[in-house]
Amino acid sequence: MYRCRWVNGAPLRYEEREHDELAVNYFEMSIWNEEKGKRTFFNSWVTNKEVTAENVKHLADCGRARWKIENEHNNVLKNHGYNLKHNFGHGENHASEVFCLLNLPAFLFHTILGCCDEDYRRTMAGERRLDGFFNIQRTALRLAPHWSWRDFMWYATGYDGEPPE
């Protein structure tokens, strides 16, 4: 069962209750498991859209989808080997933006390789996190010369089968 509550025109700052230019529309959603009698989900959101009984479920679905995108994509960059932090770099001008932008093509190429390259998938199969995979690659590059991508991936998998031709 879904339970939603909302208020439109809520002041964003407590000090300015009258004529607040930063008024927002607040809503929250709870999902209850009726069999167990307990709440299984709760979240709240702020929006500039007017919240009504007709659109509150849709707005909550949009908010949940946005959270899912951050949780499944941005947290991969943060927690699974790319070392992307919220406070990424303390450069003079644009270091954090540059470091973030350098991570995005790496994430893109690893995603494409995971979909299209069997050697890459086989190498990744033994690792749960990318930082472990990166350590394997780093070691493989230091220990032996590699004449091709297939040779490198074969070496990194631990000599599974015959070497590539």
N, C-alpha and C positions, 0 to 999 in steps of 0.2 A: 504494500500500500504506500502511495506517495502522499506526503504532507508538505505543502508549500506555504510559506508566509512571505509577505512583501510589504514594502512601504515606498511610495514614490515621493520625490522631492525632499529626501532626508539631507540635512546639512552635513557636508563632509567634515567640517571643523566645528567643534563644540562651541567655541567662543562666538561664532557669528550665526546665531540662530535665525535672525531676521535678515532678509535680503542677501542670502548667501549665494554668490555667483557659482560656487562649487557644490550645488545641490546634486545629489545622485539618487538613483533608484536602486534600492537594496532588496534582494530576495534570497531566500534560503530554501533548501529542499532536504527532506529526510525520507529515507526509504526504510520501511519497517517490514520485518519478517513476521507475519501474523501468527504462524505456527509456533515460533519460538518466543514471540512477544518481545523482540528486541530490535533496536535500530541497527541496520546493516550499512547505511551510508548517510553521511551528512556533509553538506558543504553550503557555503554562502558566496554570493557574487554581488558585484556592484556594476551597474550599467548606466548608459545614458538613454536607453530605450525605456519607454513607459511599460511597466509591468502590469499585466491584467490577468484575469482568470483564464482567458483564452490563450495567452502566449507564455505563461510562466513555465510550463513544461518544456516548450520549445527552447526558451532561453536557458533553462537548466541543462538541457541536452547539449546545447552549444557550448556552455561552460564546461561540461564534463568532457566533451570532445577536445576542447582546447587543453585541458589538463592532461588528457591521454597523449596528445601530441608532445607536450613537454616531457611527460614522464617517460614515454617510450623512445623519444628521439634525442632530446636535449640531454637527458640523464645518461644516455649511452655515451655521448661526447664527454660528459663530466666524470662518469664513474667506471668506464670500461676501457681505459687505455689511452684515450686522447688527452687526458689531463686538462680538459677545459673547465675552468673554475669561474664562479661568478665574478671574482675579483682577479681577472687574468691579466697580470702584468701591471707594472707601475711605471710605464714609460713616460717620457716628457710630454708627448702629444698623442700619438695614436698607436702605441705598442699593443694595447689590449685588442683593438680592432684588427690589427695585422695578424696577431697570433690566432685570433678566432677565425679569420678568413683563410688562414693557411690550414686550419684543421678541417674546414668544410670540404675542400677537394679530396683530402685524404679519406674522410668519411664516405664521400660519394664513390671514390674508386674502390674502397673496400666493399661497399654495398654492391657495386656492379660486379666485382670479382666473385663475391659470394653467390651471385645469381648465375654467372656465366662461365666460371672457370673451375673445372673439376679438380685440378691439382690444388688450387687455392682452398676449395672446400675440404679436401682430404687433409690438408695441412691444418686447417682450422678445427677439424673435428675433435682433436684431442685437447683443445683449449676452451675453457669457458669464457675467458676474458681476453680482450685484445692485447693487454699489456703482456700476458704470457706468450701470446703469439709473436709479438714484437721482439721479445727476448729470444725466442727460438730463431727468428730471422736474423737478429743481430749476431748471435753466435754462429749461425751458418755462414754469414758473410765473412766473419773473422777467421774461420777455420779452413776454408777451402775456396779456390776460385770456381766461379760458375760461369758457364759459357752461354747459358740460355735460362729463360724463366722456368721452363720445365725442369732443367737440371737443378736449379735452385730450390724449387718446390719439392722435388724428389728428395734432395738432401735434407731439407727441413722436416720432412715427414718421418725421417728415421730409416731410410733405405727400405721402404716397403715395396717388395717386388724387384723387377729388373730395372736397371737404370735407363733413362730415356736415351733414344738414339740421336 
